[in-house]
Amino acid sequence: MGLILEEKAFIFRTRAFQEGLFEVQDEGSQLISLLTEARPGQVVVDGCAGGGGKTLHLAALMEGKGRLYAFDIHEARLRELRPRARRADVHNIRLHVLPHNRASIVRRLYGKADVVLVDAPCSGTGVLRRNPDAAWKITPERVAALVEQQRQILEAYAPLVRPGGRLVYATCSLLPAENEQQIHTFLNAHPEFTLIPAAEVLARQGIALPHQTDAFLRIEPTTHGTDGFFAAVLVRS
């Protein structure tokens, strides 16, 4: 369940927050986690966990049951997740700082994951309203490097998905090169994966989003009032 505050409040000072009864997360970001349809008892991998906002949401969807792996190659980003998990009283998260995305712990999970979430590093064009100065760092060369990094991450984590399992790819970018084109390139190389409509996944959970014209999820600040996100849901045959 998500709540929207209509006025400013110092929620981080509240007793409810200190007791781990809620976390703060953008509405669009919450929708990404819901695309996984993670369930109790599953094996779930958050391949680019970062600060762990989506990881904690996945843990809630799993009701603390099953195995939830939180991977990241940046120790500083993953470090924030430990106190957040303790505050939320979550005990089924297994944190791993990786030397690279094909580390042994990743390879041991080949063909075993019910769900793999890849919230890939991206240009951040979807969150410029929060950080407008970042626009000056977005260059064609930077985007090209990110596209290659995203491709490598997808190639590293796709083998973890078991037959019948799900791979969810997401960015906070609005650029087709990082989104639609990235997924089409992946599907051309991996015919064992099939794209399924994100709107149908959300509809099963009682969520209807306007302006979704194809199988991808696209959320834009001007249309939906959230940060900008893209997501694709892929199922392995």
C-alpha positions, -999 to 999 in steps of 0.1 A, spaced: 0 0 0 13 35 -9 2 67 8 7 103 -6 12 131 18 -7 163 7 15 186 28 50 188 42 57 166 73 89 156 91 81 119 87 116 107 93 113 119 129 81 99 135 80 69 158 64 49 130 94 54 108 119 47 135 100 14 142 103 5 105 65 6 98 70 24 65 97 35 39 97 65 16 97 57 -21 85 74 -53 52 60 -66 68 51 -99 96 32 -82 70 12 -63 53 2 -95 86 -13 -107 87 -37 -77 50 -47 -83 59 -58 -118 79 -87 -103 48 -101 -86 73 -116 -61 56 -141 -37 65 -157 -4 88 -186 -7 104 -176 -40 140 -171 -49 143 -134 -59 174 -115 -70 177 -77 -70 207 -74 -93 215 -37 -88 201 -31 -53 218 2 -45 203 17 -14 177 -10 -12 144 7 -16 131 -18 -41 148 -46 -22 127 -38 9 96 -36 -12 103 -70 -26 108 -83 10 74 -70 19 58 -86 -11 75 -119 -1 62 -114 35 98 -122 47 96 -157 33 120 -172 8 154 -160 -4 160 -125 -15 195 -117 -28 206 -80 -29 236 -76 -52 256 -45 -61 292 -39 -72 293 -6 -52 298 -13 -15 289 23 -5 255 21 -21 247 -13 -6 259 -3 29 227 18 33 205 -12 30 218 -29 62 204 -4 87 172 -1 66 166 -38 67 172 -39 105 148 -11 111 122 -29 90 129 -61 108 135 -79 75 156 -111 78 154 -129 44 178 -105 25 212 -118 16 235 -89 8 265 -94 -14 290 -68 -26 302 -82 -59 337 -78 -75 318 -80 -109 284 -91 -122 296 -126 -130 309 -134 -95 307 -169 -82 276 -162 -60 258 -150 -92 268 -181 -112 256 -204 -84 221 -191 -90 220 -198 -127 186 -213 -135 173 -210 -99 157 -176 -96 119 -171 -98 124 -134 -103 153 -112 -113 151 -75 -111 176 -54 -130 172 -18 -120 200 -7 -143 224 22 -140 212 49 -164 214 85 -175 187 95 -149 167 116 -174 136 105 -156 146 122 -123 159 155 -136 131 173 -118 148 162 -85 184 169 -97 183 193 -127 221 200 -126 226 164 -137 215 173 -172 249 188 -178 265 154 -174 244 137 -200 264 135 -232 261 111 -262 293 95 -251 280 90 -216 247 75 -228 266 51 -252 287 39 -223 256 33 -202 239 14 -229 268 -10 -232 269 -13 -194 232 -21 -193 236 -47 -220 264 -64 -200 243 -64 -169 214 -80 -187 236 -107 -202 251 -114 -167 217 -118 -149 195 -134 -175 210 -169 -169 197 -167 -133 161 -169 -144 146 -204 -142 123 -217 -169 90 -200 -163 107 -173 -142 106 -136 -148 132 -109 -156 122 -73 -150 144 -46 -165 139 -10 -154 156 24 -157 148 59 -145 155 71 -180 133 84 -208 158 77 -236 148 49 -261 184 38 -264 184 28 -228 149 14 -228 130 0 -258 161 -4 -280 179 -21 -252 151 -47 -248 147 -53 -285 185 -60 -287 182 -84 -258 152 -102 -272 169 -106 -306 198 -124 -288 176 -144 -264 146 -159 -281 140 -179 -249 126 -148 -234 91 -133 -242 79 -98 -235 46 -96 -217 25 -65 -212 34 -46 -181 -1 -31 -179 -16 -66 -176 7 -74 -147 -4 -43 -129 -40 -49 -137 -39 -82 -119 -30 -62 -88 -58 -36 -93 -36 -9 -108 -46 9 -140 -23 34 -156 -33 57 -184 -13 62 -217 2 27 -218 1 19 -255 23 -12 -258 39 -39 -237 63 -16 -220 57 4 -188 64 41 -193 58 66 -165 65 103 -170 65 133 -146 42 154 -169 17 126 -174 16 107 -141 31 131 -116 59 107 -106 95 104 -115 102 90 -150 106 53 -153 107 26 -180 102 -11 -174 99 -43 -194 87 -77 -181 103 -107 -197 94 -144 -191 117 -173 -198 102 -202 -217 
